[in-house]
């Protein structure tokens, strides 16, 4: 069912409304067909009742010798008139609307006390009628209406309405009438579909225009939310459209302002904290230099240097969270090749595999710093780095692989936390204070991307997967 519906909201709304209109039209046609069949059935029953009453009067007025000829003339392929000593409709089997009996008495005489029995039922599996004229009005009058065409032996038994009448005659005999007819088939004509097609077309056109006032603001809001998720600076959305859409745009603008204020205040707090700690640490180092005992002085200086490194790392972390750098469109091949060339010149062992061409919307300086951290980690702990990049499903995937010992599975989720170091392979002597992956992840997430770590098969190193959204076409 989902595959049959259009993908857009506007298309789905229009399709559902047109479908509801079609169902309503189908229900109307079904009710019309049912009423039409009821009307035809009533007309046939009236015609049979009138003929039965007229034939009964004629049989009573005519000589007995003419009865066979009268019965033969009144009978047809689907209406049979017979006279017998017993009624074909007994008092226990007869059931029918009372108006049929009243119709016959009207033909005979309203005060005629004779017994009239009527039985009207649907015969689903009765024998096929003898061949007769096709349904319709013909020269023979209404008695041809509702009669069935000849059927081949291969056709199933027809569903028909059977009307049996037994009218007492004045000589004590009974006039038995058997009439069997079916509801005329419904004939579909294109003139009935044309009004529906016109109505559905006009309704779809009006809905298409009217829904534009709803879909346009929604599309604008979706684009703004996507850009906000990528970390871009966006202008507040102008409220327009229905009242609900105006409220939604206003709420989105307020949310964006609160998020921006929260991130900036947090970044400023970290930066101010790190900056304020520089002066006391510098003073402590000066005082430590004046300590006479060499061992005590060296330990104090080492501790102060460690604290200074942590302060610088904190400042670096806060700069990584900053959103002041403008977003620009960059070419992925050029971006990675320039970065690798720079790291090659610094003596890093890096192999570049296939890099697909793609355009990304990035803060180039921040992203360059994040990818550099990941490559330098791969070289530092895995001896060498292999880099490749591909695109699929609206995103670019950058793979950075090394040939080191990897990371224990139970520690994989912790390495992104600030100041977390794995002592077995990432000690302070070789790996800083444990903010490199935290900074890289912060920058990547701020661009609407993701980063994942996994060990390569057979213990052949660590694989870092960075996924970034591609630039959307204008």
Secondary structure, DSSP 8 states (H G I E B T S, - for coil): -TTTS-SSHHHHHHHHHHHHHHHHHHHHHHHHHHHHHHHHHHHHHHHHHHHHHHHHHHHHHS-GGGHHHHHHHH--SSEEEEEESS-SS-TTT----HHHHHHHHHHH-TT----EEEEEEEESS---------SS-BTTBGGGTT------TTS----EEEEEEEEE-TTS-EEEEEEEE--------HHHHHHHHHHHHHHHHHHHHHHHHHHHHHHHHHHHHHHHHTT---------SSHHHHHHHHHHHHHHHHHHHHHHHHHHHHHHHHHHHHHHHHHHHHHHHT-S-HHHHHHHHHHHHHHHHHHHHHHHHHHHH---S--EEEEHHHHHHHHHHHHHHTT--EEEEEE---EEEE-HHHHHHHHHHHHHHHHHHHSSEEEEEEEETTEEEEEEEE-S----GGGTTTTTSTT---TTT--HHHHTTS-HHHHHHHHHHHTT-EEEEEE-GGG--EEEEEEEEB----
